[in-house]
Amino acid sequence: MIIDYVQARERMVQEQLVSRGINDPRVLRAMAKVPRHLFLESELWDDAYGDHPLPIGADQTISQPYMVALMAEALGLKGAEKVLEVGTGSGYTAAVLSELGAEVFSVEIVEELALKTRAILSSLGYRSVSILVGDGTLGWEEHSPYDGVVISAAAPCIPRPLVEQLKIPGHLVFPMGEKELQTLVRIRKDKTGIREEYLGECLFVKLRGRYGWED
Ligand code: SAH
């Protein structure tokens, strides 16, 4: 079967994103542009633009397109911001953030995934993404502070170092909760302190590391 991937992405944008209320035109453009299938093994390409996560090896998944778009929109990026991502995985979310104009610093705990993803991002020309192998719940202090931080795995609590590494003002967007019960949370840090907002239910793999779930 020959698939028109450009058309598949347009359909994904209309049917999965616009229909659920994603309306930031920059986010929609980025989602229409990033070739999601190229972040997956070729056996999965036919299914790449479906409304679900997919396996990427090491028991991990590429996030559902809607969740990537929702988190990107929640960060409120205008272009040229510095963003920290925890959980690089396939690199798809990092690529979307990069299309939004951000300089992306992404931390991945599984070395095998980090190395593979670094090669894919570089072959696709995403030069504004840097990947570090390590525990992302500790952040990446060297490049802090960040305008936005996004965690692509579910955390048991707010990882304190990530709030500390946020600029004022800045947003931290992450899923909080257990295996089957998670809420997408947005923390806003400003001069008056920290505010928490709930953006709805979601389903991510569990976050590991110091401020994650125990292995
Ligand atoms: N946004 C990614 C999602 C990958 S799934 C994508 O679309 O492909 C979540 C990723 O978080 C996994 O690759 C997992 O290995 C990684 N991860 C889990 N705990 C982590 C931690 N403490 N630090 C860094 N990465 C972590």
Residues whose N, C-alpha, C, O or C-beta is under 5 A from the ligand:
A	BS01	SAH	Q60 T61 I62 S63 V86 G87 T88 G89 S90 G91 Y92 T93 V107 E108 I109 V110 G134 D135 G136 T137 S152 A153 K206 L207 R208 G209 G212
